[in-house]
């Protein structure tokens, strides 16, 4: 079943079921609440809406972000992406041995999530805006210290994630050693719908990987194509790792990490040694298509200077002088 959030002309947002016969509203409930109710309950509610509720007029409604996630953990599970982007961002070659140890992730901003067709504004100071084609899994049940087998039963469904990246800002800030921050802080796009896990049984191989074709295009020109089963870890393994000594909750979103073979521009820049294709510009339309889910499209908008820049750190003191002052070295008796 496919769940979506629909914006009506009067401004009301209605959680709906999208089916072959239209978008049927589910009164008084959001997609986030459906997720909290559990997958079996959500399927029952959706099936009842198809029978009892008249479909919405597609011409008078648009899709919003399917749900507002409680948290977003973004993983890096495609070796080809790691290799290409590492060259582009760090000037290094190969894949770090530590990548093979576990499905690493970072937390990104759930408060800047956007939906399909929403303009994505280039952040201040960015000259190398990039997209990232990912599939996101949505957690449907809370859990801690889950095994991989247990984690499979905690999946509610899947949607597309575009992890927008300001590569020049990211490249500079990662020299500090903390990972991406403002280079990723400004936008994450989810959509167009949330497809429940039961829809993908036929697409799951014997090892638990989803064999879905994924395509990225800019202005209608294909720039990347990969298969989701090229991930280094399954989605249950990612959820199990996230829950270790921690906790996952309904509504948590976990990104697969960017596909290889052109799942983002930075990978291609690293392989080609130049900005080819060029960085995204105002007016560019990025479309990410995933088999079984749909197509997520957004248009790039020009930067808006809304706030002054924060000044750099003061340089009037040498760190060694500060350490000596705290230890009392050279202090007057």
C-alpha contacts under 8 A as a table, 3 or more apart, distances in Angstrom:
res1	aa1	res2	aa2	distance
1	X	17	X	7.27
1	X	18	X	7.42
1	X	19	X	7.38
1	X	43	X	7.04
1	X	46	X	7.67
1	X	195	X	5.85
1	X	196	X	5.52
1	X	198	X	7.87
1	X	199	X	6.77
2	X	17	X	5.85
2	X	18	X	5.26
2	X	19	X	6.87
2	X	193	X	6.24
2	X	194	X	5.65
2	X	195	X	4.47
2	X	196	X	6.37
3	X	15	X	7.23
3	X	16	X	5.81
3	X	17	X	4.73
3	X	18	X	5.88
3	X	31	X	6.86
3	X	66	X	7.17
3	X	193	X	5.73
3	X	194	X	5.12
3	X	195	X	6.35
3	X	196	X	7.89
4	X	15	X	5.99
4	X	16	X	5.45
4	X	17	X	6.37
4	X	18	X	6.73
4	X	31	X	6.96
4	X	63	X	6.83
4	X	64	X	7.51
4	X	65	X	7.65
4	X	66	X	4.91
4	X	67	X	7.98
4	X	192	X	7.25
4	X	193	X	4.84
4	X	194	X	6.23
5	X	13	X	6.66
5	X	14	X	5.90
5	X	15	X	4.66
5	X	16	X	6.12
5	X	30	X	7.45
5	X	31	X	6.80
5	X	63	X	5.80
5	X	64	X	5.34
5	X	65	X	6.41
5	X	66	X	4.96
5	X	67	X	7.19
5	X	193	X	7.76
6	X	13	X	5.63
6	X	14	X	5.40
6	X	15	X	6.30
6	X	16	X	6.84
6	X	61	X	6.21
6	X	62	X	5.57
6	X	63	X	4.59
6	X	64	X	5.72
7	X	11	X	6.17
7	X	12	X	6.07
7	X	13	X	4.70
7	X	14	X	6.65
7	X	61	X	5.54
7	X	62	X	5.34
7	X	63	X	6.12
7	X	64	X	6.36
8	X	11	X	5.37
8	X	12	X	5.54
8	X	13	X	6.28
8	X	14	X	7.66
8	X	60	X	6.43
8	X	61	X	4.77
8	X	62	X	6.91
9	X	12	X	7.45
9	X	60	X	6.26
9	X	61	X	6.50
14	X	25	X	6.20
14	X	26	X	6.86
14	X	27	X	6.88
14	X	28	X	7.61
14	X	29	X	7.29
14	X	30	X	6.75
15	X	25	X	6.06
15	X	26	X	5.66
15	X	27	X	7.38
15	X	29	X	6.10
15	X	30	X	4.78
15	X	31	X	5.49
16	X	23	X	5.99
16	X	24	X	5.30
16	X	25	X	4.25
16	X	26	X	5.30
16	X	31	X	7.79
16	X	46	X	7.83
17	X	23	X	5.55
17	X	24	X	5.22
17	X	25	X	6.47
17	X	26	X	7.28
17	X	46	X	5.82
17	X	49	X	7.34
17	X	50	X	7.22
18	X	21	X	7.90
18	X	22	X	5.89
18	X	23	X	4.47
18	X	24	X	6.51
19	X	22	X	5.37
19	X	23	X	6.31
19	X	24	X	7.91
19	X	50	X	7.99
21	X	55	X	7.49
22	X	55	X	5.29
22	X	56	X	6.84
22	X	58	X	7.71
23	X	55	X	5.03
23	X	56	X	5.41
23	X	57	X	7.93
23	X	58	X	7.53
24	X	49	X	6.10
24	X	50	X	5.74
24	X	53	X	5.76
24	X	54	X	6.06
24	X	55	X	4.42
24	X	56	X	6.02
25	X	49	X	6.66
25	X	53	X	6.40
25	X	54	X	7.66
25	X	55	X	6.99
25	X	56	X	7.02
26	X	29	X	6.15
26	X	45	X	7.81
26	X	46	X	7.32
26	X	49	X	5.94
26	X	53	X	7.66
29	X	33	X	6.29
29	X	34	X	7.18
30	X	33	X	5.21
30	X	34	X	6.43
30	X	67	X	7.88
31	X	34	X	4.93
31	X	35	X	6.30
31	X	66	X	6.67
31	X	67	X	5.81
32	X	35	X	5.12
32	X	36	X	6.40
32	X	67	X	5.58
32	X	68	X	7.01
32	X	69	X	7.94
32	X	251	X	6.42
33	X	36	X	4.98
33	X	37	X	6.19
34	X	37	X	5.09
34	X	38	X	6.84
34	X	39	X	7.73
34	X	41	X	7.68
34	X	42	X	5.26
35	X	38	X	5.52
35	X	39	X	6.57
35	X	42	X	6.91
35	X	139	X	7.96
35	X	140	X	5.51
35	X	156	X	6.78
35	X	250	X	6.36
35	X	251	X	6.50
36	X	140	X	6.37
36	X	141	X	7.31
36	X	250	X	5.59
36	X	251	X	7.23
37	X	41	X	5.92
37	X	42	X	6.39
38	X	41	X	5.43
38	X	42	X	6.12
38	X	140	X	5.91
38	X	141	X	6.82
38	X	156	X	7.44
39	X	42	X	5.04
39	X	43	X	6.15
39	X	140	X	6.72
39	X	156	X	5.66
39	X	196	X	7.60
40	X	43	X	5.24
40	X	44	X	6.41
41	X	44	X	5.15
41	X	45	X	6.21
42	X	45	X	5.05
42	X	46	X	6.01
43	X	46	X	5.09
43	X	47	X	6.06
44	X	47	X	5.16
44	X	48	X	6.19
45	X	48	X	5.17
45	X	49	X	6.29
46	X	49	X	5.10
46	X	50	X	6.42
47	X	50	X	5.28
47	X	51	X	6.67
48	X	51	X	5.27
48	X	52	X	6.07
49	X	52	X	5.09
49	X	53	X	5.17
50	X	53	X	5.91
50	X	54	X	7.64
50	X	55	X	7.91
56	X	60	X	7.98
56	X	61	X	7.60
57	X	60	X	5.47
57	X	61	X	6.64
58	X	61	X	5.38
58	X	62	X	7.39
59	X	62	X	7.99
63	X	66	X	7.78
63	X	115	X	7.51
63	X	116	X	6.73
63	X	192	X	6.85
64	X	114	X	7.85
64	X	115	X	5.01
64	X	116	X	6.26
64	X	191	X	7.79
64	X	192	X	7.50
65	X	68	X	7.19
65	X	113	X	7.68
65	X	114	X	5.98
65	X	115	X	3.79
65	X	116	X	6.51
65	X	189	X	7.52
65	X	190	X	5.74
65	X	191	X	5.64
65	X	192	X	6.77
65	X	193	X	7.72
66	X	115	X	7.37
66	X	190	X	6.96
66	X	191	X	5.87
66	X	192	X	6.74
66	X	193	X	5.58
66	X	194	X	6.10
67	X	251	X	7.84
68	X	110	X	7.26
68	X	113	X	7.26
68	X	251	X	7.63
69	X	72	X	6.69
69	X	110	X	6.08
69	X	251	X	5.17
69	X	252	X	5.50
69	X	253	X	6.02
70	X	110	X	6.81
70	X	249	X	7.81
70	X	250	X	7.82
70	X	251	X	5.46
70	X	252	X	5.15
70	X	253	X	7.47
71	X	107	X	7.55
71	X	108	X	7.79
71	X	109	X	7.65
71	X	110	X	5.82
71	X	251	X	7.49
71	X	252	X	4.96
71	X	253	X	6.11
72	X	107	X	5.77
72	X	108	X	5.62
72	X	109	X	6.81
72	X	110	X	6.04
72	X	252	X	6.19
72	X	253	X	4.80
72	X	254	X	5.79
72	X	255	X	7.41
73	X	105	X	6.04
73	X	106	X	5.64
73	X	107	X	4.63
73	X	108	X	6.38
73	X	252	X	7.96
73	X	253	X	6.34
73	X	254	X	4.82
73	X	255	X	6.27
74	X	105	X	5.14
74	X	106	X	5.48
74	X	107	X	6.22
74	X	108	X	6.89
74	X	254	X	5.68
74	X	255	X	4.50
74	X	256	X	6.75
74	X	257	X	6.12
75	X	103	X	6.50
75	X	104	X	5.61
75	X	105	X	3.98
75	X	106	X	6.66
75	X	238	X	7.99
75	X	254	X	7.07
75	X	255	X	5.62
75	X	256	X	5.50
75	X	257	X	4.70
76	X	82	X	7.39
76	X	103	X	6.76
76	X	104	X	6.16
76	X	105	X	6.28
76	X	256	X	6.56
76	X	257	X	4.18
76	X	258	X	6.69
77	X	103	X	6.30
77	X	104	X	7.77
77	X	231	X	5.25
77	X	232	X	5.09
77	X	233	X	6.36
77	X	256	X	6.27
77	X	257	X	5.50
77	X	258	X	7.57
78	X	81	X	5.45
78	X	82	X	6.51
78	X	230	X	6.68
78	X	231	X	5.06
78	X	232	X	5.97
78	X	257	X	6.71
78	X	258	X	6.67
78	X	259	X	5.99
78	X	260	X	6.08
79	X	82	X	5.07
79	X	83	X	6.25
79	X	95	X	7.13
79	X	231	X	7.74
79	X	232	X	7.15
79	X	260	X	7.34
80	X	83	X	5.23
80	X	84	X	6.30
80	X	259	X	7.87
80	X	260	X	4.95
80	X	261	X	6.95
81	X	84	X	5.34
81	X	85	X	5.93
81	X	258	X	6.49
81	X	259	X	6.33
81	X	260	X	4.57
81	X	261	X	7.28
81	X	263	X	7.50
81	X	267	X	5.96
82	X	85	X	5.45
82	X	86	X	5.77
82	X	95	X	6.42
82	X	267	X	7.93
83	X	86	X	5.36
83	X	87	X	6.60
83	X	93	X	6.59
83	X	94	X	5.31
83	X	95	X	5.38
83	X	267	X	7.72
84	X	87	X	5.42
84	X	88	X	6.51
84	X	266	X	7.29
84	X	267	X	4.27
84	X	268	X	6.69
84	X	269	X	7.68
84	X	270	X	5.01
84	X	271	X	5.68
85	X	88	X	4.88
85	X	89	X	5.79
85	X	90	X	7.91
85	X	266	X	5.50
85	X	267	X	4.43
85	X	268	X	7.84
85	X	269	X	7.80
85	X	270	X	5.82
86	X	89	X	5.27
86	X	90	X	5.34
86	X	91	X	6.56
86	X	92	X	5.79
86	X	93	X	6.62
86	X	94	X	7.75
86	X	95	X	7.91
86	X	267	X	7.97
86	X	270	X	7.36
87	X	90	X	5.60
87	X	91	X	4.45
87	X	92	X	4.79
87	X	93	X	5.49
87	X	267	X	7.96
87	X	270	X	4.88
87	X	271	X	7.37
88	X	91	X	5.88
88	X	92	X	7.95
88	X	266	X	6.06
88	X	267	X	6.74
88	X	269	X	5.98
88	X	270	X	3.97
88	X	271	X	7.69
88	X	273	X	7.64
89	X	167	X	7.64
89	X	171	X	5.60
89	X	266	X	7.66
89	X	270	X	7.69
90	X	171	X	7.33
95	X	99	X	7.04
96	X	99	X	5.55
96	X	100	X	7.83
97	X	100	X	5.85
97	X	101	X	7.48
98	X	101	X	5.33
98	X	102	X	7.71
99	X	102	X	6.49
99	X	103	X	7.32
99	X	104	X	7.17
100	X	103	X	7.67
102	X	241	X	7.82
103	X	232	X	7.90
103	X	233	X	6.76
103	X	237	X	7.97
103	X	238	X	6.24
103	X	241	X	7.22
106	X	179	X	7.94
108	X	181	X	7.90
108	X	184	X	7.11
108	X	185	X	6.68
109	X	112	X	5.98
109	X	113	X	7.46
109	X	185	X	5.83
109	X	186	X	7.83
109	X	187	X	7.83
109	X	188	X	7.68
110	X	113	X	5.67
110	X	188	X	7.80
112	X	185	X	7.35
112	X	186	X	6.02
112	X	187	X	5.09
112	X	188	X	6.32
113	X	187	X	5.79
113	X	188	X	4.75
113	X	189	X	5.47
113	X	190	X	7.03
114	X	118	X	6.54
114	X	187	X	6.74
114	X	188	X	6.10
114	X	189	X	4.63
114	X	190	X	6.48
115	X	118	X	5.91
115	X	189	X	5.38
115	X	190	X	5.49
115	X	191	X	5.98
115	X	192	X	7.05
116	X	189	X	7.10
116	X	190	X	7.10
116	X	191	X	5.97
116	X	192	X	5.71
116	X	296	X	5.65
116	X	297	X	5.65
116	X	298	X	6.08
117	X	296	X	7.66
117	X	297	X	5.49
117	X	298	X	4.48
117	X	299	X	6.71
118	X	298	X	5.72
118	X	299	X	7.00
119	X	298	X	5.86
119	X	299	X	4.97
119	X	300	X	5.67
119	X	301	X	5.81
120	X	187	X	7.20
120	X	298	X	6.80
120	X	299	X	6.19
120	X	300	X	4.86
120	X	301	X	5.54
121	X	300	X	6.01
121	X	301	X	4.51
121	X	302	X	5.70
121	X	303	X	5.56
121	X	304	X	7.24
122	X	126	X	6.58
122	X	129	X	6.85
122	X	282	X	7.87
122	X	300	X	7.01
122	X	301	X	6.22
122	X	302	X	5.69
122	X	303	X	4.59
122	X	304	X	7.61
123	X	126	X	5.68
123	X	166	X	7.41
123	X	186	X	6.88
123	X	303	X	5.67
123	X	304	X	7.35
124	X	303	X	5.88
124	X	304	X	6.77
124	X	305	X	6.14
125	X	169	X	7.60
126	X	129	X	6.50
126	X	166	X	5.83
126	X	167	X	7.67
126	X	168	X	6.44
126	X	169	X	6.41
127	X	166	X	7.56
127	X	168	X	6.76
127	X	279	X	7.40
128	X	166	X	5.81
128	X	167	X	5.38
128	X	168	X	5.69
128	X	279	X	5.00
128	X	280	X	6.85
129	X	164	X	7.44
129	X	165	X	5.88
129	X	166	X	4.67
129	X	167	X	6.13
129	X	279	X	5.56
129	X	280	X	5.26
129	X	281	X	7.57
130	X	164	X	5.90
130	X	165	X	5.06
130	X	166	X	6.25
130	X	167	X	6.71
130	X	264	X	6.58
130	X	265	X	6.00
130	X	266	X	7.11
130	X	279	X	6.26
130	X	280	X	6.10
131	X	162	X	6.25
131	X	163	X	6.24
131	X	164	X	4.66
131	X	165	X	6.16
131	X	264	X	5.57
131	X	265	X	7.02
131	X	286	X	7.55
132	X	161	X	7.81
132	X	162	X	5.16
132	X	163	X	5.01
132	X	164	X	5.98
132	X	165	X	7.46
132	X	258	X	5.56
132	X	259	X	7.75
132	X	263	X	5.83
132	X	264	X	4.76
132	X	265	X	7.92
133	X	160	X	7.66
133	X	161	X	6.49
133	X	162	X	5.39
133	X	163	X	7.11
133	X	214	X	7.93
133	X	215	X	7.98
133	X	216	X	6.67
133	X	257	X	7.89
133	X	258	X	5.31
133	X	259	X	6.03
133	X	263	X	5.13
133	X	264	X	6.54
133	X	288	X	6.34
134	X	160	X	6.02
134	X	161	X	4.96
134	X	162	X	6.11
134	X	163	X	7.39
134	X	255	X	6.29
134	X	256	X	5.65
134	X	257	X	5.64
134	X	258	X	5.01
134	X	259	X	6.27
134	X	263	X	7.87
135	X	158	X	6.90
135	X	159	X	5.94
135	X	160	X	4.60
135	X	161	X	5.48
135	X	255	X	5.94
135	X	256	X	5.44
135	X	257	X	7.61
135	X	290	X	7.85
136	X	158	X	5.57
136	X	159	X	5.31
136	X	160	X	5.74
136	X	161	X	5.76
136	X	253	X	6.28
136	X	254	X	5.39
136	X	255	X	4.26
136	X	256	X	5.83
137	X	155	X	6.96
137	X	156	X	7.58
137	X	157	X	5.89
137	X	158	X	4.56
137	X	159	X	6.62
137	X	235	X	7.02
137	X	253	X	5.78
137	X	254	X	5.33
137	X	255	X	6.52
137	X	256	X	7.71
138	X	155	X	6.21
138	X	156	X	5.62
138	X	157	X	5.40
138	X	158	X	5.92
138	X	159	X	7.76
138	X	250	X	7.58
138	X	251	X	5.98
138	X	252	X	5.83
138	X	253	X	4.77
138	X	254	X	6.61
139	X	142	X	7.67
139	X	154	X	5.83
139	X	155	X	4.91
139	X	156	X	5.46
139	X	157	X	7.41
139	X	248	X	7.32
139	X	249	X	6.55
139	X	250	X	5.06
139	X	251	X	5.54
139	X	252	X	5.32
139	X	253	X	6.46
139	X	254	X	7.98
140	X	154	X	5.36
140	X	155	X	5.39
140	X	156	X	4.49
140	X	157	X	7.87
140	X	249	X	7.20
140	X	250	X	4.45
140	X	251	X	6.40
140	X	252	X	8.00
141	X	154	X	4.96
141	X	155	X	7.32
141	X	156	X	7.82
141	X	248	X	7.70
141	X	249	X	6.04
141	X	250	X	5.03
142	X	154	X	7.38
142	X	247	X	7.10
142	X	248	X	5.32
142	X	249	X	4.19
142	X	250	X	5.76
143	X	146	X	6.50
143	X	154	X	7.94
143	X	243	X	6.69
143	X	247	X	5.66
143	X	248	X	5.47
143	X	249	X	6.77
144	X	243	X	4.75
144	X	244	X	6.26
144	X	245	X	6.92
144	X	246	X	5.82
144	X	247	X	4.53
144	X	248	X	6.50
145	X	240	X	6.74
145	X	241	X	7.96
145	X	243	X	5.11
145	X	244	X	4.38
145	X	245	X	6.01
145	X	246	X	6.95
145	X	247	X	7.42
146	X	149	X	7.97
146	X	150	X	5.76
146	X	151	X	5.79
146	X	239	X	7.84
146	X	240	X	4.97
146	X	241	X	7.87
146	X	243	X	6.11
146	X	244	X	6.82
147	X	150	X	5.09
147	X	151	X	6.05
147	X	237	X	7.93
147	X	240	X	5.60
148	X	151	X	5.03
148	X	152	X	6.49
148	X	236	X	5.29
148	X	237	X	5.06
148	X	239	X	7.61
148	X	240	X	5.36
149	X	152	X	5.46
149	X	153	X	7.38
149	X	236	X	7.09
150	X	153	X	5.64
150	X	154	X	7.10
150	X	236	X	7.95
150	X	240	X	7.90
151	X	154	X	5.08
151	X	155	X	7.09
151	X	236	X	4.99
151	X	237	X	7.25
151	X	239	X	5.93
151	X	240	X	5.57
152	X	155	X	5.81
152	X	235	X	7.71
152	X	236	X	4.82
155	X	197	X	6.61
155	X	236	X	7.74
156	X	196	X	5.78
156	X	197	X	5.72
157	X	194	X	6.27
157	X	195	X	5.26
157	X	196	X	3.95
157	X	197	X	4.36
157	X	198	X	7.92
158	X	194	X	5.62
158	X	195	X	5.31
158	X	196	X	6.43
158	X	197	X	6.78
158	X	293	X	7.71
159	X	190	X	6.65
159	X	191	X	5.68
159	X	192	X	7.22
159	X	193	X	6.17
159	X	194	X	4.99
159	X	195	X	6.40
159	X	293	X	6.48
160	X	189	X	7.97
160	X	190	X	5.59
160	X	191	X	5.39
160	X	192	X	7.17
160	X	288	X	7.71
160	X	290	X	7.17
160	X	293	X	7.34
160	X	296	X	6.91
161	X	188	X	7.00
161	X	189	X	5.63
161	X	190	X	4.79
161	X	191	X	6.96
161	X	255	X	6.83
162	X	188	X	5.78
162	X	189	X	5.01
162	X	190	X	6.62
162	X	288	X	7.83
163	X	184	X	7.36
163	X	187	X	7.17
163	X	188	X	5.01
163	X	189	X	6.75
164	X	184	X	6.42
164	X	186	X	7.86
164	X	187	X	5.94
164	X	188	X	5.94
164	X	189	X	7.78
165	X	170	X	7.49
165	X	183	X	5.69
165	X	184	X	5.12
166	X	169	X	5.54
166	X	170	X	5.99
166	X	183	X	4.65
166	X	184	X	6.52
167	X	170	X	4.90
167	X	171	X	5.85
167	X	183	X	6.46
167	X	266	X	7.61
168	X	171	X	5.11
168	X	172	X	6.38
168	X	183	X	7.72
169	X	172	X	5.34
169	X	173	X	6.29
169	X	182	X	7.14
169	X	183	X	5.13
170	X	173	X	5.32
170	X	174	X	5.99
170	X	180	X	5.70
170	X	181	X	7.09
170	X	182	X	6.99
170	X	183	X	4.32
170	X	184	X	7.35
171	X	174	X	5.53
171	X	175	X	6.97
172	X	175	X	5.76
173	X	176	X	5.88
173	X	177	X	7.89
173	X	179	X	7.56
173	X	180	X	6.94
173	X	181	X	7.44
173	X	183	X	7.84
174	X	177	X	5.31
174	X	178	X	6.13
174	X	179	X	5.07
174	X	180	X	5.96
175	X	178	X	7.97
176	X	179	X	7.84
180	X	183	X	5.96
180	X	184	X	6.28
181	X	184	X	5.57
181	X	185	X	5.92
182	X	185	X	4.69
182	X	186	X	7.03
183	X	186	X	7.53
184	X	187	X	6.91
190	X	296	X	7.70
191	X	194	X	6.80
191	X	295	X	7.98
191	X	296	X	5.93
192	X	293	X	7.77
192	X	294	X	6.78
192	X	295	X	6.66
192	X	296	X	5.51
193	X	293	X	6.93
193	X	294	X	7.65
194	X	293	X	7.60
195	X	199	X	7.04
195	X	293	X	6.41
196	X	199	X	5.93
196	X	200	X	7.99
197	X	200	X	5.81
197	X	201	X	7.62
198	X	201	X	5.96
199	X	202	X	7.81
200	X	203	X	5.13
200	X	204	X	6.45
200	X	210	X	7.51
200	X	292	X	7.81
201	X	204	X	5.50
202	X	205	X	8.00
203	X	210	X	5.49
203	X	211	X	5.36
203	X	212	X	6.86
204	X	207	X	7.85
204	X	208	X	5.63
204	X	209	X	5.42
204	X	210	X	4.50
204	X	211	X	6.16
205	X	208	X	5.36
205	X	209	X	5.49
205	X	210	X	6.47
205	X	211	X	6.99
206	X	209	X	7.51
208	X	234	X	6.22
209	X	228	X	7.55
209	X	229	X	5.05
209	X	231	X	7.67
209	X	233	X	7.90
209	X	234	X	5.49
209	X	235	X	7.73
210	X	228	X	5.99
210	X	229	X	5.20
211	X	227	X	6.14
211	X	228	X	5.53
211	X	229	X	4.81
212	X	227	X	5.53
212	X	228	X	5.24
212	X	229	X	6.98
212	X	290	X	6.68
212	X	291	X	5.32
212	X	292	X	7.36
213	X	225	X	7.40
213	X	226	X	6.12
213	X	227	X	4.64
213	X	228	X	6.44
213	X	290	X	5.91
213	X	291	X	5.32
214	X	225	X	5.62
214	X	226	X	5.35
214	X	227	X	5.82
214	X	228	X	6.87
214	X	259	X	7.98
214	X	288	X	7.41
214	X	289	X	5.70
214	X	290	X	4.50
214	X	291	X	6.44
215	X	222	X	7.14
215	X	223	X	7.91
215	X	224	X	5.73
215	X	225	X	4.44
215	X	226	X	6.67
215	X	263	X	7.75
215	X	288	X	5.88
215	X	289	X	5.17
215	X	290	X	6.55
216	X	222	X	5.86
216	X	223	X	5.83
216	X	224	X	4.99
216	X	225	X	6.33
216	X	262	X	7.55
216	X	263	X	6.41
216	X	286	X	7.43
216	X	287	X	5.95
216	X	288	X	4.67
216	X	289	X	6.46
217	X	220	X	5.53
217	X	221	X	5.08
217	X	222	X	4.11
217	X	223	X	5.37
217	X	224	X	6.92
217	X	286	X	5.91
217	X	287	X	5.22
217	X	288	X	6.48
218	X	221	X	5.30
218	X	222	X	6.52
218	X	223	X	6.93
218	X	284	X	6.67
218	X	285	X	5.62
218	X	286	X	4.68
218	X	287	X	6.37
219	X	284	X	5.96
219	X	285	X	5.01
219	X	286	X	6.48
219	X	287	X	7.87
220	X	285	X	7.73
220	X	287	X	7.63
222	X	225	X	7.77
223	X	262	X	5.84
223	X	263	X	7.76
224	X	260	X	7.81
224	X	261	X	5.60
224	X	262	X	3.77
224	X	263	X	5.23
224	X	264	X	7.39
225	X	259	X	7.93
225	X	260	X	7.67
225	X	261	X	6.00
225	X	262	X	6.37
225	X	263	X	6.80
226	X	230	X	7.68
226	X	259	X	6.22
226	X	260	X	6.20
226	X	261	X	6.11
226	X	262	X	7.93
226	X	263	X	7.48
227	X	230	X	5.86
227	X	259	X	7.81
228	X	231	X	6.08
228	X	259	X	7.29
231	X	234	X	6.90
231	X	256	X	7.69
233	X	237	X	6.09
233	X	238	X	6.79
234	X	237	X	5.19
234	X	238	X	6.43
235	X	238	X	4.98
235	X	239	X	6.28
235	X	256	X	7.49
236	X	239	X	5.10
236	X	240	X	6.06
237	X	240	X	5.04
237	X	241	X	6.12
238	X	241	X	5.15
238	X	242	X	6.15
238	X	254	X	7.74
239	X	242	X	5.02
239	X	243	X	6.17
239	X	248	X	7.62
239	X	254	X	7.59
240	X	243	X	5.18
240	X	244	X	6.38
241	X	244	X	5.27
242	X	246	X	6.89
242	X	247	X	7.17
242	X	248	X	6.98
243	X	246	X	4.80
243	X	247	X	4.62
243	X	248	X	5.59
244	X	247	X	7.17
248	X	252	X	6.63
249	X	252	X	5.71
258	X	263	X	5.74
258	X	264	X	7.02
259	X	262	X	7.18
259	X	263	X	4.56
259	X	264	X	7.61
260	X	263	X	5.24
260	X	264	X	7.89
260	X	267	X	7.71
261	X	267	X	7.76
261	X	268	X	7.84
262	X	265	X	6.38
262	X	267	X	6.34
262	X	268	X	6.03
263	X	267	X	7.51
264	X	267	X	5.90
264	X	268	X	7.23
265	X	268	X	5.27
265	X	269	X	6.21
265	X	276	X	7.69
265	X	277	X	6.70
265	X	278	X	7.87
265	X	279	X	7.25
266	X	269	X	4.86
266	X	270	X	6.16
267	X	270	X	5.22
267	X	271	X	6.42
268	X	271	X	5.11
268	X	272	X	5.97
268	X	275	X	7.97
268	X	276	X	6.87
268	X	277	X	7.56
269	X	272	X	5.24
269	X	273	X	5.53
269	X	274	X	5.19
269	X	275	X	5.14
269	X	276	X	5.85
269	X	277	X	7.52
270	X	273	X	5.33
270	X	274	X	7.23
272	X	275	X	7.86
272	X	276	X	7.10
275	X	278	X	5.08
275	X	279	X	6.83
276	X	279	X	7.94
280	X	284	X	6.37
280	X	300	X	7.32
281	X	284	X	5.70
281	X	300	X	6.50
281	X	301	X	7.70
281	X	302	X	7.66
282	X	299	X	7.63
282	X	300	X	4.85
282	X	301	X	4.65
282	X	302	X	5.06
283	X	299	X	5.96
283	X	300	X	5.31
283	X	301	X	6.17
284	X	299	X	5.63
284	X	300	X	5.38
285	X	297	X	6.80
285	X	298	X	5.70
285	X	299	X	4.37
285	X	300	X	6.41
286	X	297	X	5.52
286	X	298	X	5.51
286	X	299	X	6.32
286	X	300	X	7.84
287	X	295	X	6.45
287	X	296	X	5.57
287	X	297	X	4.25
287	X	298	X	6.73
288	X	295	X	5.43
288	X	296	X	5.12
288	X	297	X	6.36
289	X	293	X	7.68
289	X	294	X	5.65
289	X	295	X	4.15
289	X	296	X	6.36
290	X	293	X	5.54
290	X	294	X	5.62
290	X	295	X	6.47
291	X	294	X	6.41
305	X	308	X	7.71
314	X	317	X	7.61
315	X	318	X	7.38
317	X	321	X	6.83
317	X	322	X	7.21
318	X	321	X	5.29
318	X	322	X	6.71
319	X	322	X	5.11
319	X	323	X	6.36
320	X	323	X	5.15
320	X	324	X	6.28
321	X	324	X	5.15
321	X	325	X	6.20
322	X	325	X	5.11
322	X	326	X	6.34
323	X	326	X	5.28
323	X	327	X	6.29
324	X	327	X	5.17
324	X	328	X	6.10
324	X	329	X	5.05
324	X	330	X	7.26
325	X	328	X	5.24
325	X	329	X	6.19
325	X	330	X	7.51
325	X	331	X	7.20
326	X	329	X	7.78
328	X	331	X	5.24
